[in-house]
Amino acid sequence: MNTPARSVHATLAGTAAIAAAVALTAAAPGSLTPAATAATSSPACSSGTLVHTTKGAVCGTTADGVTTYEGIPYAAAPVGNLRWKAPVPHKAWTTTIRSTTPVQECPSPGFPPGSPPTTNTTEDCLNVKVQIPAGAKPGERLPVMYEIHGGGFLGEARTDDGSNLVRTGKVVYVFVNYRLGILGFLADKALGAHSGDYGIQDQQAGLRWVKQNISRFGGDPGNVTVFGESAGGASTCDQVASPIAKGLFQHAISVSGYYNYQNNIVWSKADCKSTYYTEAQAQRTGAQYAKKVGCGDVADVAACLRKVPVDKLVSAGGQFVEPTAGGTIGPIVNGTTLTMSPAKAFATGHVNKVDLITDIGRDEFNGGVYTNTPGLHPVVAETPAQYRLLVREQFGGLAATVERLYPLIRYTSPFVAYRTIMADSASVCPMLQSDAQVSRYIPTYADIDDDADNPAGEGLTEILGAQHSETNGLVHFDTSKLDPNQKALQTQLLLEWTYFAHTGNPMADYTPAWPLYRTYSKPVMELRPAGSSSVSPAASIASLHQCGFWDKVTHY
């Protein structure tokens, strides 16, 4: 039905708080070495921060009421024979690790698309960051908020400062690094049955580390909230659907986890609504990838792949223009980690019994990551001709109907018209449809970000509106830089999210009423600045976003 785009080039379109939502903030150079080297090369720890984990002692730094521990290993480095295998426990260490220096993300082809590859080739990257209220004591049993970062499963949308959450709700914050792209998700029959999904398994290994260790930091291992934005929101859906994640967490917040399009030319087909690749499909692309890196015609393909330098693997595995051009770079249904796509699990009730919040931006469209480059195929509509071209490519024979539903004369620009189409069809309507299904099985709350002036959009030149991932961006944003209207919304979100972490119910004191989605009107919280958020019936929102049409004609 759709004509594939010939080329795509996406570059970072913003600065300031867009970095908190979709762009990389550079980490300090170097990676954690959990031994004497780390003990001597990192800055000194603050007094009173020593914690004995099950594998060894760590210490951190305290500032502004928050104690932070950087780069605590939760699994062994996935190198050599451990590359493309499930994570295994880290060995014990005898010298206290100074967890005082930020560590790099796992190797990736660079994020957002069009960025240069990361310079990090250190696969010793399976670590967590922990932040706690200063003075929190072992056994205090504070709720745990466990963030899975976004970045399209290809890079790190680094939002790893949980200070706002820690100070607002007296919670323990954990941020997990996990394997990315081809290193995190390659499936090939040479790697054994049920290959792939290693990045999802890493996230689960981090949760098991929390279960075993977080009480030593004052956290409650029996009260864990998993949350994340974009690929982190999709990962949250994956964990809700994964049978082997059962019991590892109690609550979940998926932010902007509905982001893929029908004509998918950038990201892995792996958001909350997509039909994931089967193991057999993924293995076929894995065989193509093995040939691509010179391991297709050898006696031991797995051994060959594990000897290829990491920079070559990453370079060959980052298919921004053709996500299926060779090697899976996102989650698949591998039969064990995921036995079905989250969308199917949500529709049929094959989910872990947790409390769930789903969030989407009214205008989504990936928050400005997509911009046109002269001479290359357009990815956003800057002219009426580009609007018509892109609508035809996305919707084929339905293009004329779509153009009638979204006539250019109704919008201030072709960009806004196409942005609206893509947000309605790929994000807002699929989330509402999914919530109607999953809310039959687990307590579900839904919200739509209706704040078109969120600080996550500062410095942008496009009219992005209430864009991709900005709810999570606002939660992390420096409060001192907010105007009073945005500060009111940030306060609402922080109160709701941390109360949800405590209780499984987001309706905290001093916040608007927010009923469960399964009630009669299927209420949706519409997030607005200046204390003006309120709930609306899902039917009203669906009507505004043409969901009656999109629910019938779109298939992901």
Order of alpha helices (4+ residues) and beta strands (2+ residues): alpha-alpha-beta-beta-beta-beta-beta-beta-beta-alpha-beta-alpha-alpha-beta-alpha-beta-alpha-alpha-alpha-alpha-beta-alpha-alpha-alpha-alpha-beta-alpha-alpha-beta-beta-alpha-alpha
